[in-house]
Amino acid sequence: MIEGQNSPDAAKNLPAAGEATASTWLEEIAPFGIFTTDLELRIRRWNRWLAVRSGLLEQAVVGKPLLALFPDLEARGLGARFRRALEGEISVLSTALHRYLLPLPGTDADKASAFMLQTARIAPLIGHGAVTGTVTIIEDVTQREVQAQGLRRQQEFDRLLSSALATLLQSAEPAEALSQILPTITPSLGLDAYANFRLDPQQGVLHLTVSGGIAPTPRAAMAAVEIEPADRIAPGRVSAELNATVERQRRLLQRIGLRGQWVFPLAIGERVVGLLAFGSYERAVLPAGDVKTLERIAGYVAIAIDRAQRERDIVAASRAKDEFLAALSHELRTPLNPVLLLASESALNADYPATAREAFRMIEKNALLEARLIDDLLDLTRIERGKLALEMQRVDLHAPLRDAVATVHAEASDRDITIEKHLQAERSAVAGDSARLQQVFWNVLKNAIKFTSPAGRIRVSSRTAAETDEVQIEIADTGIGLEAHELGRIFEAFTQGDHAERRGHRFGGLGLGLAISRNIVELHGGKIRAASPGRNRGATFTITLPLASREPIAWTPAIETTGVGLAAITRAHSGRRILLVEDHEPTRTPLAGLLVRRGHDVVAVASAEEAMTAAGEGKFDLVLSDIGLPGRDGFWLMETLRQRYGLAGIALTGYGMDDDLARSEAAGFTAHLTKPVQVAILDRALATFFQETQDA
């Protein structure tokens, strides 16, 4: 029965009340209170339990009116419960609505309450089939309630602590998280002060990062604490226990008035990352469970500090690696630039004998091969670090495929290899990066040419797989093929088939092209696989990509990049004044000559400072600048020239990482050419720049 519920037929449900003798109910050893009243609500019996707890002996209360002896019963609405009991109803009282029935003194278990916490049952007393009075049973539930309240408080604290520690572990800055967490947790443990220190192991100093409950003067004295000599076990290393330092910190907390001090080293294994201290101005001792909680908090703080430091180290290492790769790219590309510029221009110069032009083409080809190896290494690094950016747009897959075939056509012809095209896919529009997709096709085609003997064939075909809404590109060759065990590993970096080594091909590349191709295809949501009937029976590479929607492809006319069209545009935009900024003299001199031969007026300088001087002395139509300049770099130069003189420019640099391209655009460069650059690509960039500025 729930509290407050009355039952008119309750007497019938309490046979013990009517059938048991008074001595049974008033058992002197009963572990609860029992008293009875007559029909006038005068007390008839009062057991030993009640006498002890109320201080009222039975003979002092028997015959006294209950409601007169305890007048607050009426004030609290409980007198009516006894009167209804005389009518045969039962009342069950709990602490939910009534903390107590009789105002008995509280116990030590409930210092917050003046009275004992009680549950009570008020029932009619039945004798010879009739109600002769009331019987009441009282139970002391103080201990139970206190324990329940303690359990609820503990559960609430555990939830608070778990949430706080989860927040701490997820925080990139543990000190900031602790500044929010510790002010909440410490009062719940009856603590008044806290301090967190981060260790600088090289200097052997603990730096105060977070504190509370400590006055400004002692807090200032704790800002930087040197590790005790006894705790130094090696240069840059301290003892995991920090016994001497912990004891000194404990005494310091004691001197500032904290009666209780609890100081914990923050260590991961044998490596110390800091110190965590707590204090109380009133309590000298904490329950063992609370000390365990503080140790648990210290453990989590150590993990959080260590994790955050490791993440900072990873970011720093990543940044250092980026800077190293950018510098490596610049150093490797820059010497190739004058070679490729001069070779690519000379290979097209009709004034040179055919044998000379052929020699220049050979130089150009090998310079491009070296540039390709550099690009592959950088691409692999981007892929491994998840930094290979794709410029996604709607692409007709046949376009980059045709471009790739055109790129390798001359090499295939030189080896007497025929490339056949059978592009039969009815739908070929995909969402992708056209340049990267062309790179995939180029890699596969180059691989096919490398391992196909003269007079061989390469068949390039496409088909639409309507059942899966995909487009498939197949590149099949009649080359030396692959063994079954080679098929699974040819897409791994720095790996080539066994046949490559036997045929002396292993020095024709680094084994990166197919690994990069696989990653690019997978970034497009597709897959690439290889198949071969066996050695000397050719190989087939199949690239499968998801089709884009059926919306028509919008084509944008491109600037002519070869032949008469490009030459005409170049001539149309000759006579421009160009500021060339390049500190690498072997590149600056031939590049300036190349631009002059195209009819431009060129001022060539070697630094940003010289460029600013030149810009202040004359007007320029274009800035063609390197990035890695001595002193001020090309980013600063371009941004300053744009803001001061309204100039625009093209970056021509050995820095080719994604961050470099983004910074170039932000600085004001309209294009970013990565060294080494072919003369045709440079001409195309110049033509695009001049045409766009003219149209604007």
C-alpha positions, 0 to 999 in steps of 0.5 A: 500500500502506498503512503497515505492510502486508507482501506475501510476493510483493512481490519479484515486484512490484519488477522495478526492484529486481532488474533495475536495476544497483546504480549505478542505485539508488545514483545520487549525485545522487538527491534522497533517501536510499538504502542497501542491506544484505546478508543479515546486514543489514550496510550495503553501500551508503550514498549521498551524500544520506544521508552529507550528512544523517547526517554519516556517510560511506559508508566509515564505515558500509559493513560495519557492522551496521545494527541496531548502528549504529542500535540504536533501530530494534529499540526502535521495532519496525522491525528486524523490518521489515528481517528480513521484507524478507529474506523477500521482503516490502515495508514502507512507512512514513509519518509517521502511525505512525513520524515517522522511520526513521533518526534524522537531524537535523531541519531548520529547517522543523521546529523542533518535532522533533529528527529529520527527518520521513521516509517510507521504503520497505524492500524485498528486494534481488533479484539473479539471481532471489534475495534478496541483501539489502535496499534502503531508500529514505528521503524527507525530508517535513519541509517537506511535513508542516510546510506541511500542519500550517500549512495545517491550523492556518490552516484551523482558525483560519479556521473559528474566525475566520469563526465569531467574526466571524459571532457578532460581526455578529449580536450586538446588543452588539458589546462583549460579543461582542468580550469573548468573541472577542478572547481566543480569536483573539489567542493564535492570532496570537501576540499578547498584548494587545488593546483596543477603543475606541468613539468619542463623536464629539460629545465627541471621546473614545474610550472603552475598551470591551474589553481584555485583556493590559494591566495595571490601571494603564495600562488605567485611563489608556486608559479615555477617550482624547481625539482629537488636534486634528489628527484633528478635521476638523469639530464632531462629525467626525474624520478616517477615518485618525485618524493622530495619534491612532493614533500616540499610542495606538501609543506608549502601547502601546509604553511599557507594554512591548509590543514590537509594536503594531498600531492600526486605526481603525474606520471606515465610509466617512468615518465613524469609530466607534472604534479597535482595537489589538493588541500583543505583548510579544515580537514586534515584527513580524507576517507580512503575512498576519497583519496583513491578518487584523487589518485584516479583523477591524477591518473587521468590528468597525467594521461590527458597531459601526455596525450595532448603533448603527443598530439602537439609533437605529432603536429610539430613533426608533421609541420617539420615534415611538410617544411622538409618536403617543401624544401626538398621539392624546391631543391630537387626541382630548381636545378631541373628548371633551366634544363627543361626550359632550354631543352623544351624550347630548343626542341621546337626551334626550327633553326636547329638541325634535326639531330640537335632538336632530337638531342634536346627532345631526349634531354627534355624527356629525361628531365620530365622523367626526373620531375615525374619521380619527384611528383610521385614521391610527393604524391605518395607522401600526401596520400599517406598523410591524407592530404591529397586534395582533389578538385572535384567537378563533373568530368567526361572521363573520355577527355582525360583518357584521350589526353593521357593517350595523346601524352604517351603516343610519341613514346609508344610510336618510338617503340613501334607499339600501337595504341587502339581506342575503342571508347564505347561507353554511352555514359562517361560523366563522373564526379572527379578531378580531371588532372588526377584521373589523367594521371591514373590513365597516364600511369597505367599506359606508361606501365603498359608501354614499359612492359610491351615489346616492340610491334605490340599493341595496347587496347584502350576501351570503355563501357558503361555497366548499367547494372551497377551505374558505373563506367569501366576503362580497360587498358589491355596490353600484349606485354610480358604479363603477370604471374598470379602471385604478383597481381596482389602486390603491384599496387603497393608502393615501391613494388614491381613485378618479379619480371621487372627485375629480371628484365632490368626494368627496376631502374625505370621507376620507383614502383610508385605509379600504380600505388598512387593510381590505386589511391586516386581511384579509391578517393573517387569512390572507384576501384582498380584491378589487374588481371593476366592469363600469365607470363608473356600473355599480356595484362589488363588493368580495369578502372571502375568509377561511379557515374555522375547523374544524367544531367548534361555536361557543361563544356567550357572552351579552353585556351588553345595550348599547342600549335598555331593557336597558342603561337597566335595568342603568344604573339598577340600578347607580346610587348608586355613588361614583365618583372621576373624575380628569381634568385637561382641565376641558372634559371633567371638568365635563360628564363629572361632570355626566353621571355625576351625572345617572345617579345616581352620587356623583362626586368630580372632581379634576384630578391624581393627587395630588388623587386620592390625597388624595380616596381617603384621605378616603373610599371609592369603588366605581370610579376613572374616570381619564385617563392623561396627568395632570400630574405622576404619570400615570394608570398610577401612580395606578391601580397605587397605588390598587389596592395601597393601597385595593384599587380598580379602575378604567376608563381614559378617555384620548386615549392609544390605542396598543397599548402604552397598552392593555397598560400600562393592564391591567398597572396595574389598569384593567379597561377602556380607553376611548379618547377621544372616547367616546360616552355609550352606550359609556361606559354599557356600560363602567360597566354591565359593570364594576358587573355584574362586580364585583357577580357577584364 
